[in-house]
Amino acid sequence: MHGKVLAEDNIDGRFADNDLHRGTRGTRIEAREQNDVYFEIANAIAEARIAFDGTDEAQLAKAIIAIARREGSLNGIEVEMYQSPQSFRLADFGIPSGEYLASVSLQGDNPNDITLSYNIIANTLTLHAWYTNDQGKRVQGVPSQRSKGGFDKAFNLPWDGKRDGSRTKVSIFLRTR
């Protein structure tokens, strides 16, 4: 793209309408400029790995969001852990397929010295949690009391329809490899 219209009869680098009363000729639409615009848009959609669909007028917007997510700009996820290990499909969060690295952290207080690890296989993120139980042993799982959560949030919403057990709020930030 050139940043301005190069076709004949442009006005200040912009397309102009044909105005017979003023004697102004409209800008002639040239194939090269139409091709430039088309391929700029098509390249963004292709880079986002979205199938072309002539009936979807929001494809460019979806492509921009998908690329931003893939590049790490929009890849923040918050989940509630109620067991360990616990798996989540990235697609359920609107994150496109790709290879990612993650940073995981707990939100709020951490009275049981919870540590987290993760793996990502085939676009599924699996979180593992270990904590110190009442006997002072490190065990895999989520502690029996609830995490108070960052900014004094109360976490009483179900994750995946499961209401039983305690939950620990986890923040995950993904970036491409």
Long-range contacts (C-beta under 8 A, 24 or more apart in sequence): 1-36, 1-37, 1-40, 2-33, 2-36, 5-33, 6-30, 6-32, 6-33, 7-33, 48-96, 49-96, 49-97, 65-94, 66-96, 69-94, 69-95, 69-96, 70-95, 70-96, 70-98, 70-176, 71-175, 71-176, 72-173, 72-174, 72-175, 72-176, 75-100, 75-173, 75-174, 75-175, 76-171, 76-172, 76-173, 77-171, 77-172, 77-173, 77-174, 78-107, 78-169, 78-170, 78-171, 78-172, 79-127, 79-159, 79-169, 79-170, 79-172, 80-155, 80-157, 80-159, 80-167, 80-168, 80-169, 80-170, 81-127, 81-129, 81-142, 81-167, 81-168, 81-169, 81-170, 82-142, 82-159, 82-162, 82-164, 82-165, 82-166, 82-167, 82-168, 83-141, 83-142, 83-165, 84-127, 84-128, 84-129, 84-130, 84-140, 84-141, 84-142, 85-126, 85-127, 85-128, 85-140, 86-126, 86-127, 87-124, 87-125, 87-126, 87-127, 88-124, 88-125, 88-126, 88-127, 89-123, 89-124, 89-125, 90-120, 90-123, 90-124, 90-125, 90-174, 91-123, 95-174, 97-123, 98-123, 98-176, 99-176, 99-177, 100-174, 100-175, 100-176, 100-177, 101-174, 101-175, 101-176, 101-177, 102-172, 102-173, 102-174, 102-175, 103-172, 103-173, 103-175, 104-170, 104-171, 104-172, 105-170, 105-171, 106-147, 106-168, 106-169, 106-170, 106-171, 107-147, 107-149, 107-150, 107-153, 107-169, 107-170, 107-171, 108-147, 108-148, 108-149, 108-150, 108-153, 108-169, 109-147, 109-148, 110-147, 111-143, 111-145, 112-143, 112-145, 114-142, 114-143, 114-168, 116-170, 118-172, 125-172, 127-170, 127-172, 129-168, 142-166, 142-167, 142-168, 143-168
